[in-house]
Each structure stands twice: as structure tokens, then as C-alpha cells.
């Protein structure tokens, strides 16, 4: 029996769904099911009743869950007492302020005051160039260049929207297709930011190459230029609500262009006590 199997089992019991738990554990439903079968074979008992429509633990499964929590708690206490490194280094994409990431970090620091956190905010391309110097990366999934090397935990799911000024001919619309904006001038985040690449790919999928006349690192600057009628932009509702100016309007796109922000960490590098606490905290907090 491996300690990681206990974490898989506890996550399954928390999610009460093999597909969702597999996603959280960065494995397929089938791979997670195999891990649970291995536990059952080793224990010589059934942990989960599979002949019911809803997720249901057997009596033995309930007992094992309590032991799994106790054993993982003891394991983490052991790591806390013998591991000297209590520092976490995070490479973080910009514009996380609208997602209240600072609040989560502050709450985590209150709960674990002995863990030092180093947060390096850079554009996505620079984070990936220096990925070996970080314990965790916070990036948009569709900008990650080498996903196979990483496990990940989803943090925020975004859907693209358009932002136009009040004199734009489509200002009165409730929804638009992205291709309807193909002749407009665009104001984008700077190249390499991650958002730039997401927005560009969305335009390409809509069948056109955007005419980008300005690139800025800050969302507030982008919105101020849109409000003056210099151009339009596409962004995420969370970012718009944080940085919006007078004289502009967010309009949902009919196409479902999604972009997930996730917490990445390397597959071949075991997590130490501090890293494991941060990962578990993020999972629990966001769920």
C-alpha cells in the first residue's frame, strides 16, 4: 500500500464521483478505478459498492476512510517535523488580482505561519522559461507548452467575452459572434502574457487574424483605451468586472471559448510537507 493511494481514496470519497476525482488526481477514471481495486485486493474487502446508482461506501469503506485520514495526517505531521525546507516558490501569471488570489495566500499564511512563500509574477512565457526554479506554476492551461511533465489542479474557469465602447454599432446587442468583430481594431495584453495567446487563438478559430494596434500589460490601461473608442478588446468577465471603465460594455460571445487557470507541479518530483499543505489548501478552498 502506498501513501498516494490513500490520498486518491480520500479524494474519491470527497468528490463521490470517479470522473471528478480522477480529474482532481490528474488521472483517468479508469486509472483511478484500478488504484481503488488494488487497495480492495490488498485489504481483501470491498470499499465501494458499485451496484448502486449513487456513490456509496461499504461499512469497511467507511472504516478505511477514517484510517486513511489518520494515516495521512500522521504522515504529514512526520514531514512537518523532519523536513527543514518550509518555503514554496510560485511562478504566477499576472492579472490574478481579480480572482482574489491574494486573499487565499493571506488565509493560507494565517493557517501555516511557518511556511514562507515566494511569489514571482511574470508573463507566462518567462515563467515557463524558468519553470525549474519554481515549485508551482499558475498559468492558463491552453498556454502550457509541456503539459505531459506536469500534474495540475484547476483553479478558475474563464469564458471569453467582448468589450466595446458605447459608440460601437454592436453596443445594443446582448450577444455577438466573435467573427462579427473581424474588421475592428483590437487592444490586447502584451505578447507572451498568456492572455494574448488565448485571445489570438480564439480569433483564429473564428476565422480571422485580429488587427492589434496596441498591447498593454495592465487590464486597466486596455479598458481605458477601449472607453475612448480607440479600439475594442476581448477578455474574461472576472477581469472586466475588476477593471471596467465608464462608456464600455461587456457582451458575451455566442462561441464558448474557455480558458482554465490551473496550478501546475512536476510529476517526477515528490511534494514536501509545505508543498503538500499548499496544494491541499488550494483544492479544499476552491471546492
C-alpha positions in Angstrom: 0.0 0.0 0.0 1.3 3.4 -1.0 0.6 6.7 0.8 -0.5 8.2 -2.5 -3.3 5.6 -2.8 -4.7 6.9 0.4 -4.9 10.4 -1.0 -6.6 9.0 -4.1 -9.2 7.2 -2.0 -9.9 10.3 0.2 -10.3 12.4 -2.9 -12.8 9.9 -4.4 -14.7 9.9 -1.1 -14.8 13.7 -1.1 -15.9 14.0 -4.8 -18.2 10.9 -4.7 -17.6 10.6 -8.4 -14.8 8.7 -10.2 -14.6 11.1 -13.1 -14.4 14.2 -11.0 -11.9 12.6 -8.6 -9.8 11.3 -11.4 -9.6 14.8 -12.9 -8.6 16.2 -9.5 -5.9 13.5 -9.2 -4.7 14.1 -12.8 -5.6 10.6 -14.0 -8.3 9.0 -16.0 -11.4 7.5 -14.4 -10.1 4.0 -15.4 -6.7 4.6 -13.8 -8.3 5.8 -10.5 -10.6 2.8 -10.5 -7.5 0.5 -10.9 -5.9 2.1 -7.9 -9.0 1.6 -5.8 -9.2 -2.1 -6.9 -5.6 -2.6 -5.8 -6.5 -1.3 -2.4 -9.5 -3.6 -2.2 -7.5 -6.6 -3.3 -4.7 -5.9 -0.8 -7.3 -5.4 2.0 -9.4 -8.4 0.9 -12.6 -6.4 1.1 -15.0 -4.2 -0.9 -14.6 -0.5 -0.1 -17.1 0.9 -2.6 -20.5 -0.6 -3.6 -20.6 -0.5 -7.4 -24.1 -1.9 -7.8 -25.9 1.3 -6.8 -26.7 4.4 -8.8 -25.2 6.7 -6.3 -21.7 6.7 -4.8 -21.8 4.5 -1.6 -19.1 3.2 0.7 -19.4 -0.2 2.3 -19.1 -0.5 6.1 -15.4 -1.4 5.6 -15.0 1.5 3.3 -16.2 3.9 6.0 -13.8 2.3 8.5 -10.9 2.5 6.0 -11.6 6.2 5.2 -11.2 7.1 8.9 -7.9 5.2 9.0 -6.8 6.8 5.7 -7.4 10.3 7.2 -5.5 9.3 10.3 -2.5 7.8 8.4 -2.2 10.7 6.0 -2.4 13.2 9.0 0.4 11.3 10.7 2.4 11.2 7.5 2.1 15.0 7.1 2.9 15.6 10.8 6.1 13.5 10.3 7.1 15.5 7.2 6.4 18.7 9.1 8.8 17.7 11.9 11.7 16.3 9.9 11.7 18.3 6.7 13.7 21.6 7.1 12.5 23.3 3.9 9.4 25.3 4.6 9.5 27.5 1.6 7.2 27.5 -1.5 8.2 29.2 -4.7 5.4 30.0 -7.2 5.7 31.3 -10.7 2.5 33.3 -11.2 0.9 34.8 -14.3 -0.1 38.5 -14.0 -3.7 39.7 -13.6 -4.6 37.3 -10.8 -5.9 40.2 -8.6 -9.5 39.9 -9.9 -9.5 36.2 -8.8 -8.7 37.2 -5.1 -5.6 35.0 -5.1 -4.0 37.4 -2.5 -6.9 36.6 -0.1 -6.2 32.9 -0.4 -2.5 33.4 0.2 -3.2 35.5 3.2 -5.5 32.9 4.7 -3.0 30.1 4.0 -0.3 32.2 5.8 -2.5 32.5 8.8 -3.1 28.8 8.9 0.6 27.9 8.2 2.7 30.8 9.5 5.9 28.7 9.5 5.8 28.3 5.7 7.5 31.0 3.7 6.0 31.9 0.3 7.9 33.4 -2.6 5.6 34.6 -5.4 7.2 35.6 -8.7 4.7 37.4 -11.0 5.8 37.3 -14.6 4.3 36.8 -18.1 3.6 33.2 -19.0 6.5 32.8 -21.4 9.0 33.9 -18.8 7.5 31.6 -16.1 7.9 28.6 -18.4 11.4 29.5 -19.4 12.3 29.5 -15.7 10.0 26.6 -14.7 12.7 24.6 -12.9 13.2 27.3 -10.3 9.5 27.1 -9.1 7.6 24.5 -7.0 4.3 25.6 -8.6 3.3 27.4 -11.7 0.0 29.3 -12.1 -0.9 29.5 -15.8 -3.7 29.2 -18.3 -3.9 25.5 -19.3 -4.0 26.3 -23.0 -0.7 28.2 -22.8 1.2 25.4 -21.1 3.9 24.2 -23.5 4.8 20.9 -21.9 1.8 19.6 -20.1 3.0 16.0 -20.0 5.6 16.9 -17.5 3.1 18.3 -15.0 0.2 17.4 -12.8 -2.3 20.2 -12.3 -5.2 21.3 -10.2 -7.9 23.6 -11.9 -8.3 26.9 -10.1 -10.6 29.2 -12.2 -12.6 28.6 -15.4 -13.0 31.6 -17.6 -15.1 32.2 -20.7 -14.2 34.9 -23.2 -16.3 38.0 -23.8 -16.0 41.1 -26.0 -15.6 44.6 -24.6 -16.7 47.5 -26.8 -17.2 51.3 -26.5 -20.6 53.0 -26.4 -20.4 54.3 -29.9 -19.8 50.9 -31.4 -22.5 49.7 -33.8 -23.0 46.4 -31.9 -23.3 48.2 -28.5 -27.0 47.3 -28.1 -26.6 43.6 -28.7 -27.0 41.0 -25.9 -24.7 38.5 -27.6 -22.4 38.6 -30.6 -20.2 36.2 -32.6 -16.5 36.9 -32.4 -16.2 36.9 -36.2 -18.5 40.0 -36.3 -15.6 42.0 -34.9 -13.1 40.9 -37.6 -12.9 44.4 -39.1 -12.3 46.2 -35.7 -9.0 47.4 -34.3 -8.0 45.4 -31.2 -6.2 46.3 -28.0 -4.6 43.2 -26.4 -2.5 42.3 -23.4 1.2 42.1 -24.2 2.6 39.2 -26.2 3.8 36.3 -24.0 1.4 37.1 -21.2 -0.8 34.0 -21.8 -3.9 36.0 -22.3 -2.6 37.4 -25.6 -2.1 33.9 -26.9 -5.6 32.8 -25.7 -7.2 35.8 -27.4 -5.3 35.3 -30.7 -6.2 31.6 -30.9 -9.9 32.5 -30.3 -9.8 34.9 -33.2 -8.1 32.3 -35.4 -10.8 29.8 -34.6 -13.4 32.5 -35.5 -11.7 32.7 -38.9 -9.7 35.9 -38.8 -6.4 37.4 -37.7 -7.0 40.4 -35.3 -5.6 43.8 -36.2 -3.9 44.6 -32.9 -2.9 48.2 -32.7 -1.8 48.4 -29.1 -0.5 45.9 -26.4 -0.5 46.7 -22.7 0.4 44.7 -19.6 -2.4 46.1 -17.5 -6.1 45.4 -17.9 -7.0 48.9 -16.6 -5.0 50.5 -19.4 -6.7 48.3 -22.1 -10.1 49.2 -20.8 -9.3 53.0 -20.7 -8.3 52.9 -24.4 -11.5 51.0 -25.3 -13.6 53.6 -23.4 -12.0 56.3 -25.6 -13.1 54.5 -28.7 -9.5 53.7 -29.8 -10.4 50.0 -30.3 -12.1 47.0 -28.8 -10.8 44.1 -26.8 -11.8 40.6 -25.7 -11.2 39.5 -22.2 -12.7 37.5 -19.3 -15.8 38.7 -17.2 -13.8 38.5 -14.0 -11.1 40.8 -15.4 -13.7 43.1 -16.9 -15.6 43.5 -13.7 -12.5 44.4 -11.8 -11.1 46.9 -14.3 -14.1 48.3 -16.2 -14.4 52.0 -17.1 -17.2 54.3 -18.0 -18.5 54.2 -21.5 -17.8 50.5 -22.3 -19.8 47.3 -22.2 -19.1 43.6 -21.9 -21.0 41.4 -24.4 -21.0 37.6 -24.1 -19.8 35.7 -27.1 -22.0 33.1 -28.7 -19.0 30.8 -29.1 -17.8 29.1 -25.9 -14.2 30.0 -25.7 -13.0 28.7 -22.3 -9.7 29.2 -20.6 -8.8 27.4 -17.4 -6.2 28.8 -14.9 -4.5 25.9 -13.1 -1.9 25.2 -10.5 0.9 23.1 -12.1 3.6 21.0 -10.4 6.0 18.4 -11.8 5.1 14.7 -12.0 8.5 13.3 -11.2 9.2 15.5 -8.2 7.6 14.3 -4.8 6.0 17.1 -2.8 7.4 18.0 0.5 5.4 19.0 3.6 5.0 22.7 2.7 4.1 22.0 -0.9 1.6 19.3 0.0 -0.2 21.6 2.5 -0.4 24.4 -0.1 -1.8 22.0 -2.7 -4.4 20.6 -0.3 -5.4 24.0 0.9 -6.0 25.3 -2.7 -8.0 22.2 -3.6 -10.2 22.5 -0.5 -10.6 26.3 -0.7 -11.7 26.3 -4.3 -14.1 23.4 -4.0 
